[in-house]
Amino acid sequence: MEDDECWVQLEEYRLLLTKTIEPSQITPYLRQCKVLSCDDEEQIFNDPNLVVRRRKVGALLDILQRTGHKGYVAFLESLELDYPRLYHKITGKEPARVFSILVDTVGESGLTQFLMNEVTRLQKGLQEERRRRQEAAAAAATQEDTVRQHQVRERELRKQQERVHRMREEKDRLWEEVRHLKDENYSLMHNVTKLSEEKNSALMSNRDLQLEIEKLKHCLMNAESDSKIRTVKLKNAMEQRPSQDRMLQLQRHNHLLTARIQELEASAQGTAPAPLDQERLSAESLEDYKQHSQAQHQELVNNIYTLRRDLHDAEALRDRYLEANEVLDLKCTTLKKDAKMYGDRMEGILKQMDEVIRERDKAIASREEYHQENCRGLQEKDQYRKQIRELGERCDELQVQLFRTEGEVIALQTRLHRHTCSQHDKSQTSEEDCKDKLTKGKKSMTSDK
């Protein structure tokens, strides 16, 4: 009845026990106490239905429950040995580690043997734990080395990315400078084209003015030739006109003839009549003479009239020619003044053109000088930029070498740390071997006693 009560009380903590206990830790003590057989242990660890740890703990509790109070006490002593906190929680007592069941079962020598086995097992577990710690430390060191190598590579990659970024910025800046130079070249070409157009327009204006001057010169020459021709004609006409002496001579001759006719008529009236034949002859001769005189008189009158008319025409022609000559002289003077004005204007334009050409040549020379200076500045800038780029590349290479050297130093430090840890582990292993030898010696001495 007491056995059932003990296991009923323990059944309340069954869930906690199955959750906490590892069967492989308590089965050696239970086997030493002879509450667990080899078959039971084989069933617990090798039964295919008991794969889960909690099922194994449940099967172990069921097997121990069949052993009664002895199994209960042996189970609590195993908890006291391996799970002292769980023992305190179940029983409310502090672990005393009396091991009464083991002493009653196998005696003190069995207890000593069990304790030695437990010490050996714990030492093996400690060695295994140390080995795992060493492996974990080596893996951690390897991972740390890998992480540091990755950090070094990341630094190198970051440096390369910074370099690529700088090169892209430099490419963008150079492209912007190229675009600016293209715009400047376009503006210069536009200015050159504009100056060329202005030069061509000035040359066209100059040619137009020269053509206008040639036309004016041609008109002046035509006017001068017309004036000379008309002057010659007027001079010839004035030379062909009868002179004043000739006119006076003809007038005197006409007066003499008129006086002669009057005298003849007066003498004919004053003389006595002559015989008929003589009178008839005289009358005929007088009549002939009169007719001849009248004819001469008429001819002279006609000549005078003709001469007067020619004189009038000549005077009118002279006046007209004089007026035309004055007009032509005025036109000639005007044309000369215009030609002089156009010549002065053309001379001024030519002077301005010369000044413009000199200024243009000066501007072209200054532009060429500025262009050469700009080219020199660009060449120096390219040289400095090349030097800066080479220095930057050298700096990047040195930084990469520094990173690689740091990685190598870290790797060497890791190897040194591993070597130190291995030496320390070897020393600890040798100490443990010495302790094992001493323990075995004590065990052999105890068995001899």
VOPAGU-2260 file (C-alpha; in pm, 1 decimal, decimal comma):
REM VOPAGU-2260
SITE   aa  ch    i         X         Y         Z
SITE  MET   A    0       0,0       0,0       0,0
SITE  GLU   A    1     288,2     236,6      79,3
SITE  ASP   A    2     446,1     154,4    -257,5
SITE  ASP   A    3     130,6     255,4    -437,2
SITE  GLU   A    4     106,8     579,8    -240,1
SITE  CYS   A    5     468,9     665,4    -321,7
SITE  TRP   A    6     417,9     612,7    -687,8
SITE  VAL   A    7      81,6     794,5    -677,5
SITE  GLN   A    8     258,0    1097,7    -529,9
SITE  LEU   A    9     528,9    1068,1    -793,0
SITE  GLU   A   10     264,0    1035,5   -1065,9
SITE  GLU   A   11     169,8    1398,3   -1007,2
SITE  TYR   A   12     513,3    1498,0   -1140,2
SITE  ARG   A   13     507,7    1252,7   -1429,7
SITE  LEU   A   14     475,1    1527,5   -1694,3
SITE  LEU   A   15     764,9    1724,6   -1543,1
SITE  LEU   A   16     975,6    1408,6   -1519,0
SITE  THR   A   17     914,2    1304,9   -1879,4
SITE  LYS   A   18     993,2    1658,6   -1988,6
SITE  THR   A   19    1319,4    1693,8   -1792,2
SITE  ILE   A   20    1489,0    1353,9   -1745,3
SITE  GLU   A   21    1735,6    1203,0   -1988,4
SITE  PRO   A   22    1710,3     817,6   -1949,1
SITE  SER   A   23    2072,5     751,3   -2038,8
SITE  GLN   A   24    2191,3     951,7   -1735,4
SITE  ILE   A   25    1997,8     763,9   -1463,5
SITE  THR   A   26    1995,5     408,5   -1603,7
SITE  PRO   A   27    2355,4     326,6   -1490,0
SITE  TYR   A   28    2268,3     398,4   -1124,3
SITE  LEU   A   29    1940,2     209,5   -1149,4
SITE  ARG   A   30    2122,5     -84,2   -1302,8
SITE  GLN   A   31    2377,1     -78,9   -1015,1
SITE  CYS   A   32    2087,7     -77,8    -767,5
SITE  LYS   A   33    1946,9    -383,2    -950,8
SITE  VAL   A   34    1604,8    -231,5   -1000,2
SITE  LEU   A   35    1659,5    -226,1   -1376,9
SITE  SER   A   36    1774,3    -530,0   -1570,3
SITE  CYS   A   37    1968,9    -542,2   -1894,3
SITE  ASP   A   38    1658,3    -656,6   -2078,3
SITE  ASP   A   39    1463,9    -362,7   -1944,1
SITE  GLU   A   40    1741,5    -126,5   -2050,2
SITE  GLU   A   41    1754,6    -292,4   -2392,6
SITE  GLN   A   42    1378,5    -249,2   -2424,3
SITE  ILE   A   43    1393,9     117,7   -2328,3
SITE  PHE   A   44    1670,7     216,3   -2569,8
SITE  ASN   A   45    1610,3     -20,2   -2860,7
SITE  ASP   A   46    1234,1     -59,6   -2878,3
SITE  PRO   A   47    1114,9      94,9   -3209,3
SITE  ASN   A   48     798,3     214,2   -3037,5
SITE  LEU   A   49    1003,2     417,2   -2789,7
SITE  VAL   A   50    1178,0     658,0   -3021,5
SITE  VAL   A   51    1071,8     976,3   -2844,7
SITE  ARG   A   52    1255,9    1060,2   -2522,8
SITE  ARG   A   53     937,1    1120,4   -2324,7
SITE  ARG   A   54     805,7     774,6   -2412,6
SITE  LYS   A   55    1135,3     624,5   -2298,1
SITE  VAL   A   56    1104,3     807,1   -1962,4
SITE  GLY   A   57     741,4     689,8   -1930,3
SITE  ALA   A   58     840,9     327,5   -1999,3
SITE  LEU   A   59    1124,6     359,7   -1744,4
SITE  LEU   A   60     880,8     488,0   -1480,7
SITE  ASP   A   61     641,7     201,4   -1553,3
SITE  ILE   A   62     924,3     -54,5   -1515,1
SITE  LEU   A   63    1039,7     105,5   -1187,6
SITE  GLN   A   64     682,5     117,5   -1058,4
SITE  ARG   A   65     670,1    -261,6   -1083,0
SITE  THR   A   66     973,2    -288,0    -848,4
SITE  GLY   A   67     783,0    -118,2    -568,8
SITE  HIS   A   68     937,5      89,8    -291,9
SITE  LYS   A   69    1293,7     -10,1    -379,5
SITE  GLY   A   70    1253,2     122,1    -731,6
SITE  TYR   A   71    1095,5     441,7    -592,9
SITE  VAL   A   72    1389,4     503,3    -356,7
SITE  ALA   A   73    1645,7     414,2    -624,5
SITE  PHE   A   74    1474,9     654,7    -870,1
SITE  LEU   A   75    1477,8     937,0    -613,0
SITE  GLU   A   76    1846,7     867,6    -537,3
SITE  SER   A   77    1923,7     883,3    -910,9
SITE  LEU   A   78    1738,8    1215,8    -923,8
SITE  GLU   A   79    1935,0    1326,3    -617,4
SITE  LEU   A   80    2256,2    1239,1    -799,7
SITE  ASP   A   81    2183,0    1376,0   -1149,9
SITE  TYR   A   82    1888,9    1619,3   -1106,9
SITE  PRO   A   83    1919,4    1777,8    -762,2
SITE  ARG   A   84    1680,6    2066,6    -839,0
SITE  LEU   A   85    1413,2    1828,9    -963,1
SITE  TYR   A   86    1468,8    1614,3    -651,0
SITE  HIS   A   87    1425,0    1919,8    -427,6
SITE  LYS   A   88    1108,3    2019,6    -611,1
SITE  ILE   A   89     953,1    1670,9    -575,5
SITE  THR   A   90    1058,4    1587,1    -218,0
SITE  GLY   A   91    1111,0    1934,2     -72,2
SITE  LYS   A   92    1446,1    1818,9      71,3
SITE  GLU   A   93    1802,8    1913,1      -6,1
SITE  PRO   A   94    2010,8    1640,1    -177,7
SITE  ALA   A   95    2209,8    1436,2      81,9
SITE  ARG   A   96    2352,4    1178,0    -157,0
SITE  VAL   A   97    2333,3     881,9      87,3
SITE  PHE   A   98    2286,4     613,0    -178,8
SITE  SER   A   99    2133,8     367,7      74,2
SITE  ILE   A  100    1986,2     138,0    -187,5
SITE  LEU   A  101    2318,1     104,0    -367,3
SITE  VAL   A  102    2504,2      37,0     -40,6
SITE  ASP   A  103    2248,0    -219,2      68,2
SITE  THR   A  104    2257,8    -387,1    -268,8
SITE  VAL   A  105    2626,5    -403,9    -366,8
SITE  GLY   A  106    2806,2    -274,2     -58,9
SITE  GLU   A  107    3064,2      -1,4     -25,4
SITE  SER   A  108    3289,9    -154,6    -288,6
SITE  GLY   A  109    3004,2    -137,5    -535,8
SITE  LEU   A  110    2943,5     222,9    -438,1
SITE  THR   A  111    3310,9     298,1    -491,2
SITE  GLN   A  112    3304,4     121,5    -823,3
SITE  PHE   A  113    2992,4     312,1    -921,5
SITE  LEU   A  114    3143,3     640,3    -817,7
SITE  MET   A  115    3461,6     561,7   -1008,8
SITE  ASN   A  116    3254,8     472,8   -1313,0
SITE  GLU   A  117    3059,0     794,2   -1272,7
SITE  VAL   A  118    3381,5     991,7   -1241,2
SITE  THR   A  119    3516,9     819,9   -1551,2
SITE  ARG   A  120    3192,5     888,3   -1733,8
SITE  LEU   A  121    3194,9    1248,4   -1624,3
SITE  GLN   A  122    3557,8    1284,5   -1730,2
SITE  LYS   A  123    3474,9    1137,8   -2067,5
SITE  GLY   A  124    3180,0    1372,4   -2091,3
SITE  LEU   A  125    3405,5    1657,7   -1989,8
SITE  GLN   A  126    3659,2    1556,0   -2253,4
SITE  GLU   A  127    3382,3    1527,0   -2508,1
SITE  GLU   A  128    3254,0    1865,4   -2401,6
SITE  ARG   A  129    3603,4    2009,6   -2426,1
SITE  ARG   A  130    3645,1    1849,0   -2766,6
SITE  ARG   A  131    3315,3    1998,7   -2876,3
SITE  ARG   A  132    3421,4    2331,2   -2730,3
SITE  GLN   A  133    3750,3    2307,2   -2919,4
SITE  GLU   A  134    3565,8    2218,7   -3237,0
SITE  ALA   A  135    3320,3    2498,9   -3172,5
SITE  ALA   A  136    3608,3    2737,8   -3098,0
SITE  ALA   A  137    3787,5    2622,3   -3412,9
SITE  ALA   A  138    3466,3    2660,7   -3611,4
SITE  ALA   A  139    3409,7    3000,2   -3448,8
SITE  ALA   A  140    3768,2    3098,8   -3528,2
SITE  THR   A  141    3719,5    2973,8   -3883,0
SITE  GLN   A  142    3394,7    3164,5   -3907,1
SITE  GLU   A  143    3561,6    3469,8   -3756,1
SITE  ASP   A  144    3846,6    3432,2   -4002,4
SITE  THR   A  145    3593,4    3395,1   -4281,5
SITE  VAL   A  146    3402,6    3696,8   -4151,9
SITE  ARG   A  147    3722,5    3899,7   -4137,4
SITE  GLN   A  148    3815,9    3786,4   -4484,9
SITE  HIS   A  149    3468,5    3883,4   -4598,6
SITE  GLN   A  150    3514,6    4217,2   -4422,5
SITE  VAL   A  151    3846,6    4264,4   -4600,7
SITE  ARG   A  152    3683,3    4170,6   -4929,6
SITE  GLU   A  153    3394,8    4400,2   -4847,0
SITE  ARG   A  154    3642,3    4682,2   -4781,9
SITE  GLU   A  155    3814,6    4604,6   -5109,9
SITE  LEU   A  156    3477,5    4593,0   -5285,3
SITE  ARG   A  157    3372,5    4918,0   -5117,3
SITE  LYS   A  158    3700,5    5075,9   -5221,6
SITE  GLN   A  159    3649,8    4949,7   -5576,2
SITE  GLN   A  160    3292,7    5080,2   -5569,9
SITE  GLU   A  161    3416,7    5418,2   -5447,9
SITE  ARG   A  162    3673,1    5413,4   -5724,7
SITE  VAL   A  163    3405,0    5323,2   -5980,4
SITE  HIS   A  164    3184,3    5597,6   -5836,2
SITE  ARG   A  165    3468,2    5848,9   -5865,3
SITE  MET   A  166    3535,6    5733,8   -6220,3
SITE  ARG   A  167    3166,4    5772,8   -6303,2
SITE  GLU   A  168    3162,3    6117,9   -6149,3
SITE  GLU   A  169    3475,9    6204,5   -6344,2
SITE  LYS   A  170    3314,6    6063,7   -6660,5
SITE  ASP   A  171    3001,0    6272,1   -6597,9
SITE  ARG   A  172    3213,0    6579,7   -6528,1
SITE  LEU   A  173    3420,1    6520,5   -6842,3
SITE  TRP   A  174    3101,4    6466,3   -7040,8
SITE  GLU   A  175    2964,5    6792,8   -6900,5
SITE  GLU   A  176    3290,0    6966,7   -6997,5
SITE  VAL   A  177    3267,9    6813,7   -7346,2
SITE  ARG   A  178    2910,3    6937,0   -7377,4
SITE  HIS   A  179    3016,0    7280,9   -7251,3
SITE  LEU   A  180    3305,5    7285,8   -7499,5
SITE  LYS   A  181    3069,2    7177,8   -7777,1
SITE  ASP   A  182    2833,2    7461,5   -7685,3
SITE  GLU   A  183    3125,1    7703,5   -7670,8
SITE  ASN   A  184    3254,5    7573,9   -8004,4
SITE  TYR   A  185    2905,9    7610,2   -8149,7
SITE  SER   A  186    2881,0    7966,9   -8018,6
SITE  LEU   A  187    3227,9    8044,1   -8158,3
SITE  MET   A  188    3132,0    7895,4   -8493,9
SITE  HIS   A  189    2811,4    8096,9   -8481,2
SITE  ASN   A  190    3010,2    8412,9   -8408,8
SITE  VAL   A  191    3257,4    8328,5   -8685,9
SITE  THR   A  192    2968,0    8267,7   -8924,4
SITE  LYS   A  193    2808,5    8593,6   -8816,9
SITE  LEU   A  194    3135,7    8781,5   -8866,0
SITE  SER   A  195    3178,0    8613,8   -9204,6
SITE  GLU   A  196    2826,3    8717,5   -9300,5
SITE  GLU   A  197    2896,2    9072,1   -9183,1
SITE  LYS   A  198    3219,6    9067,8   -9380,9
SITE  ASN   A  199    3036,9    8941,0   -9689,0
SITE  SER   A  200    2763,8    9202,1   -9646,3
SITE  ALA   A  201    3030,2    9472,2   -9605,6
SITE  LEU   A  202    3207,6    9344,8   -9916,8
SITE  MET   A  203    2875,7    9342,9  -10104,3
SITE  SER   A  204    2806,2    9697,9   -9986,8
SITE  ASN   A  205    3156,8    9796,7  -10090,1
SITE  ARG   A  206    3105,1    9637,9  -10431,0
SITE  ASP   A  207    2766,9    9808,3  -10466,4
SITE  LEU   A  208    2926,5   10140,4  -10378,4
SITE  GLN   A  209    3204,9   10077,3  -10626,5
SITE  LEU   A  210    2946,2    9996,9  -10893,7
SITE  GLU   A  211    2758,0   10312,8  -10802,5
SITE  ILE   A  212    3080,6   10512,6  -10826,4
SITE  GLU   A  213    3155,4   10355,1  -11163,8
SITE  LYS   A  214    2805,1   10444,6  -11280,3
SITE  LEU   A  215    2849,3   10799,5  -11157,5
SITE  LYS   A  216    3187,1   10819,9  -11327,8
SITE  HIS   A  217    3031,3   10687,0  -11647,5
SITE  CYS   A  218    2746,7   10938,9  -11623,1
SITE  LEU   A  219    2999,3   11214,5  -11556,5
SITE  MET   A  220    3204,7   11110,5  -11857,7
SITE  ASN   A  221    2891,1   11099,8  -12075,0
SITE  ALA   A  222    2786,8   11440,6  -11948,6
SITE  GLU   A  223    3134,3   11579,9  -12012,7
SITE  SER   A  224    3137,9   11431,4  -12365,2
SITE  ASP   A  225    2788,4   11570,1  -12437,0
SITE  SER   A  226    2893,7   11905,7  -12302,5
SITE  LYS   A  227    3205,0   11903,4  -12519,8
SITE  ILE   A  228    3005,5   11801,7  -12830,7
SITE  ARG   A  229    2745,7   12070,5  -12773,9
SITE  THR   A  230    3014,2   12326,4  -12705,1
SITE  VAL   A  231    3186,2   12235,9  -13032,2
SITE  LYS   A  232    2856,8   12255,8  -13222,9
SITE  LEU   A  233    2776,0   12592,2  -13071,5
SITE  LYS   A  234    3121,9   12716,1  -13153,1
SITE  ASN   A  235    3091,3   12597,6  -13514,5
SITE  ALA   A  236    2749,8   12756,6  -13549,5
SITE  MET   A  237    2879,8   13081,9  -13412,6
SITE  GLU   A  238    3174,7   13066,5  -13650,6
SITE  GLN   A  239    2946,0   13002,9  -13952,6
SITE  ARG   A  240    2725,2   13300,2  -13866,1
SITE  PRO   A  241    2804,7   13619,7  -14076,3
SITE  SER   A  242    3023,2   13869,2  -13908,8
SITE  GLN   A  243    2916,8   14220,8  -13810,3
SITE  ASP   A  244    3148,1   14388,3  -14066,2
SITE  ARG   A  245    2999,4   14184,0  -14348,3
SITE  MET   A  246    2650,0   14292,0  -14243,9
SITE  LEU   A  247    2753,4   14660,2  -14235,6
SITE  GLN   A  248    2920,7   14631,1  -14576,5
SITE  LEU   A  249    2607,2   14478,4  -14728,7
SITE  GLN   A  250    2393,9   14752,3  -14577,6
SITE  ARG   A  251    2621,2   15025,1  -14717,2
SITE  HIS   A  252    2618,7   14862,2  -15061,3
SITE  ASN   A  253    2239,5   14848,5  -15045,6
SITE  HIS   A  254    2219,8   15218,9  -14957,8
SITE  LEU   A  255    2454,6   15304,5  -15242,3
SITE  LEU   A  256    2244,5   15112,8  -15491,7
SITE  THR   A  257    1929,3   15283,5  -15366,0
SITE  ALA   A  258    2091,1   15626,8  -15401,1
SITE  ARG   A  259    2212,7   15542,2  -15751,0
SITE  ILE   A  260    1863,1   15442,0  -15859,5
SITE  GLN   A  261    1720,4   15765,6  -15724,2
SITE  GLU   A  262    1983,1   15971,2  -15906,9
SITE  LEU   A  263    1911,1   15793,3  -16231,0
SITE  GLU   A  264    1541,2   15858,6  -16199,5
SITE  ALA   A  265    1602,8   16225,1  -16121,7
SITE  SER   A  266    1837,4   16266,8  -16417,5
SITE  ALA   A  267    1590,7   16098,8  -16647,2
SITE  GLN   A  268    1314,3   16336,6  -16548,2
SITE  GLY   A  269    1531,6   16649,9  -16577,7
SITE  THR   A  270    1679,1   16591,9  -16923,4
SITE  ALA   A  271    1509,1   16697,0  -17264,9
SITE  PRO   A  272    1341,5   16436,6  -17474,1
SITE  ALA   A  273    1572,3   16286,6  -17730,3
SITE  PRO   A  274    1487,7   16138,1  -18057,1
SITE  LEU   A  275    1250,9   15846,6  -18038,4
SITE  ASP   A  276    1509,0   15579,5  -18095,3
SITE  GLN   A  277    1740,9   15714,5  -17839,2
SITE  GLU   A  278    1459,0   15755,9  -17595,6
SITE  ARG   A  279    1348,1   15411,7  -17667,8
SITE  LEU   A  280    1699,3   15273,1  -17611,6
SITE  SER   A  281    1743,9   15482,8  -17304,9
SITE  ALA   A  282    1412,5   15369,3  -17167,8
SITE  GLU   A  283    1496,3   15007,1  -17236,0
SITE  SER   A  284    1837,6   15040,2  -17080,9
SITE  LEU   A  285    1689,6   15215,3  -16784,2
SITE  GLU   A  286    1423,9   14955,0  -16753,5
SITE  ASP   A  287    1683,7   14681,6  -16773,4
SITE  TYR   A  288    1901,3   14857,5  -16531,9
SITE  LYS   A  289    1604,6   14916,7  -16302,3
SITE  GLN   A  290    1504,0   14556,4  -16319,6
SITE  HIS   A  291    1857,9   14451,3  -16266,2
SITE  SER   A  292    1887,3   14691,8  -15976,5
SITE  GLN   A  293    1558,0   14578,6  -15834,3
SITE  ALA   A  294    1664,9   14219,8  -15873,4
SITE  GLN   A  295    1990,1   14294,4  -15701,5
SITE  HIS   A  296    1801,1   14492,1  -15439,8
SITE  GLN   A  297    1554,2   14210,8  -15389,6
SITE  GLU   A  298    1837,9   13965,1  -15370,1
SITE  LEU   A  299    2010,9   14182,5  -15116,0
SITE  VAL   A  300    1687,7   14224,5  -14921,8
SITE  ASN   A  301    1637,7   13851,2  -14930,0
SITE  ASN   A  302    1994,8   13799,3  -14824,3
SITE  ILE   A  303    1950,8   14048,0  -14542,7
SITE  TYR   A  304    1629,9   13881,6  -14436,9
SITE  THR   A  305    1792,1   13544,0  -14455,3
SITE  LEU   A  306    2091,5   13668,9  -14266,6
SITE  ARG   A  307    1873,0   13834,4  -14004,3
SITE  ARG   A  308    1668,6   13517,7  -13970,5
SITE  ASP   A  309    1986,4   13311,6  -13947,4
SITE  LEU   A  310    2117,9   13560,5  -13698,2
SITE  HIS   A  311    1802,5   13532,7  -13494,9
SITE  ASP   A  312    1815,2   13155,4  -13514,1
SITE  ALA   A  313    2182,3   13159,5  -13430,0
SITE  GLU   A  314    2118,5   13388,3  -13133,9
SITE  ALA   A  315    1830,9   13166,9  -13017,5
SITE  LEU   A  316    2046,2   12859,0  -13067,1
SITE  ARG   A  317    2328,1   13034,0  -12887,9
SITE  ASP   A  318    2101,3   13124,8  -12599,2
SITE  ARG   A  319    1967,1   12770,8  -12588,1
SITE  TYR   A  320    2317,7   12628,6  -12605,7
SITE  LEU   A  321    2434,1   12869,3  -12340,3
SITE  GLU   A  322    2142,4   12770,7  -12121,0
SITE  ALA   A  323    2208,3   12403,2  -12190,0
SITE  ASN   A  324    2575,4   12463,6  -12125,3
SITE  GLU   A  325    2490,6   12628,0  -11793,8
SITE  VAL   A  326    2262,6   12338,0  -11708,7
SITE  LEU   A  327    2532,9   12091,3  -11805,9
SITE  ASP   A  328    2789,9   12290,3  -11611,4
SITE  LEU   A  329    2554,9   12280,7  -11312,7
SITE  LYS   A  330    2500,1   11907,5  -11358,6
SITE  CYS   A  331    2870,5   11854,9  -11405,6
SITE  THR   A  332    2941,3   12050,9  -11089,5
SITE  THR   A  333    2671,6   11854,5  -10906,6
SITE  LEU   A  334    2807,9   11527,1  -11039,2
SITE  LYS   A  335    3158,5   11627,0  -10941,0
SITE  LYS   A  336    3036,2   11715,6  -10593,5
SITE  ASP   A  337    2841,0   11388,5  -10574,7
SITE  ALA   A  338    3139,9   11197,0  -10704,5
SITE  LYS   A  339    3360,3   11369,9  -10449,7
SITE  MET   A  340    3105,3   11303,0  -10177,2
SITE  TYR   A  341    3075,9   10937,5  -10280,8
SITE  GLY   A  342    3451,5   10917,2  -10307,6
SITE  ASP   A  343    3488,6   11063,0   -9957,0
SITE  ARG   A  344    3218,1   10831,3   -9831,7
SITE  MET   A  345    3382,4   10537,7  -10004,2
SITE  GLU   A  346    3715,5   10640,2   -9859,7
SITE  GLY   A  347    3556,5   10659,1   -9514,8
SITE  ILE   A  348    3392,8   10320,8   -9568,1
SITE  LEU   A  349    3724,7   10178,1   -9682,3
SITE  LYS   A  350    3889,5   10325,5   -9374,1
SITE  GLN   A  351    3615,5   10175,4   -9159,4
SITE  MET   A  352    3660,6    9847,9   -9343,7
SITE  ASP   A  353    4033,1    9866,0   -9276,2
SITE  GLU   A  354    3962,3    9936,8   -8909,0
SITE  VAL   A  355    3711,1    9652,3   -8898,4
SITE  ILE   A  356    3963,4    9423,4   -9067,8
SITE  ARG   A  357    4233,0    9529,5   -8820,8
SITE  GLU   A  358    3994,8    9477,1   -8529,3
SITE  ARG   A  359    3887,7    9145,5   -8677,0
SITE  ASP   A  360    4250,7    9040,1   -8719,3
SITE  LYS   A  361    4320,2    9156,6   -8365,4
SITE  ALA   A  362    4014,1    8965,7   -8239,1
SITE  ILE   A  363    4120,4    8658,2   -8435,0
SITE  ALA   A  364    4473,4    8689,3   -8296,3
SITE  SER   A  365    4341,0    8732,9   -7940,8
SITE  ARG   A  366    4102,2    8443,2   -7995,3
SITE  GLU   A  367    4387,1    8227,0   -8123,5
SITE  GLU   A  368    4597,8    8333,4   -7826,4
SITE  TYR   A  369    4308,8    8258,1   -7590,6
SITE  HIS   A  370    4254,4    7927,6   -7768,2
SITE  GLN   A  371    4622,5    7837,9   -7735,0
SITE  GLU   A  372    4622,3    7942,1   -7370,2
SITE  ASN   A  373    4304,4    7742,1   -7317,6
SITE  CYS   A  374    4466,0    7443,7   -7490,0
SITE  ARG   A  375    4771,4    7477,3   -7267,2
SITE  GLY   A  376    4546,4    7503,1   -6962,7
SITE  LEU   A  377    4350,5    7197,6   -7073,9
SITE  GLN   A  378    4671,7    7004,6   -7134,3
SITE  GLU   A  379    4803,6    7100,4   -6790,8
SITE  LYS   A  380    4465,2    7014,5   -6642,2
SITE  ASP   A  381    4470,9    6676,4   -6817,1
SITE  GLN   A  382    4823,9    6614,4   -6689,0
SITE  TYR   A  383    4726,2    6708,1   -6332,7
SITE  ARG   A  384    4410,2    6500,2   -6363,3
SITE  LYS   A  385    4615,3    6206,5   -6491,4
SITE  GLN   A  386    4858,0    6245,6   -6201,7
SITE  ILE   A  387    4568,5    6264,9   -5955,2
SITE  ARG   A  388    4409,7    5957,6   -6111,0
SITE  GLU   A  389    4740,5    5768,4   -6097,0
SITE  LEU   A  390    4790,9    5874,9   -5734,5
SITE  GLY   A  391    4432,4    5770,3   -5655,7
SITE  GLU   A  392    4487,5    5432,6   -5820,5
SITE  ARG   A  393    4814,8    5395,1   -5630,7
SITE  CYS   A  394    4635,6    5487,7   -5307,0
SITE  ASP   A  395    4360,9    5234,5   -5382,3
SITE  GLU   A  396    4619,5    4966,3   -5456,3
SITE  LEU   A  397    4800,9    5046,8   -5130,9
SITE  GLN   A  398    4474,1    5033,4   -4938,3
SITE  VAL   A  399    4388,0    4699,5   -5101,0
SITE  GLN   A  400    4734,4    4571,5   -5008,9
SITE  LEU   A  401    4677,9    4703,9   -4655,2
SITE  PHE   A  402    4344,8    4522,1   -4635,3
SITE  ARG   A  403    4504,2    4201,9   -4763,2
SITE  THR   A  404    4790,5    4240,6   -4515,5
SITE  GLU   A  405    4537,1    4291,1   -4236,8
SITE  GLY   A  406    4360,4    3975,0   -4354,2
SITE  GLU   A  407    4687,2    3784,8   -4350,9
SITE  VAL   A  408    4767,0    3921,8   -4003,1
SITE  ILE   A  409    4421,4    3817,3   -3883,9
SITE  ALA   A  410    4472,9    3470,6   -4033,7
SITE  LEU   A  411    4811,6    3442,7   -3859,6
SITE  GLN   A  412    4655,6    3557,9   -3531,3
SITE  THR   A  413    4383,2    3296,4   -3574,5
SITE  ARG   A  414    4642,4    3024,9   -3640,5
SITE  LEU   A  415    4840,9    3139,7   -3336,8
SITE  HIS   A  416    4525,2    3132,4   -3125,9
SITE  ARG   A  417    4444,4    2783,3   -3253,6
SITE  HIS   A  418    4797,8    2668,0   -3178,8
SITE  THR   A  419    4778,7    2817,1   -2828,3
SITE  CYS   A  420    4440,1    2653,0   -2766,9
SITE  SER   A  421    4569,8    2317,7   -2890,6
SITE  GLN   A  422    4874,5    2344,0   -2663,2
SITE  HIS   A  423    4648,3    2432,3   -2369,7
SITE  ASP   A  424    4417,1    2139,9   -2450,2
SITE  LYS   A  425    4714,5    1905,4   -2474,1
SITE  SER   A  426    4834,8    2021,7   -2133,3
SITE  GLN   A  427    4486,3    1973,8   -1987,3
SITE  THR   A  428    4464,7    1628,7   -2147,9
SITE  SER   A  429    4799,2    1533,0   -1997,6
SITE  GLU   A  430    4680,3    1652,6   -1656,0
SITE  GLU   A  431    4361,6    1450,0   -1692,1
SITE  ASP   A  432    4564,9    1144,6   -1792,6
SITE  CYS   A  433    4773,7    1186,8   -1480,4
SITE  LYS   A  434    4458,5    1215,9   -1270,6
SITE  ASP   A  435    4318,0     902,5   -1436,8
SITE  LYS   A  436    4635,4     714,9   -1355,9
SITE  LEU   A  437    4621,1     830,5    -995,1
SITE  THR   A  438    4255,3     732,2    -971,9
SITE  LYS   A  439    4324,9     389,9   -1115,1
SITE  GLY   A  440    4609,2     346,2    -869,2
SITE  LYS   A  441    4382,8     435,9    -578,3
SITE  LYS   A  442    4119,8     198,6    -712,7
SITE  SER   A  443    4369,0     -85,3    -735,7
SITE  MET   A  444    4488,5     -15,5    -381,8
SITE  THR   A  445    4130,5     -17,0    -258,8
SITE  SER   A  446    4058,5    -347,9    -429,2
SITE  ASP   A  447    4376,7    -497,2    -275,6
SITE  LYS   A  448    4263,6    -393,6      69,0
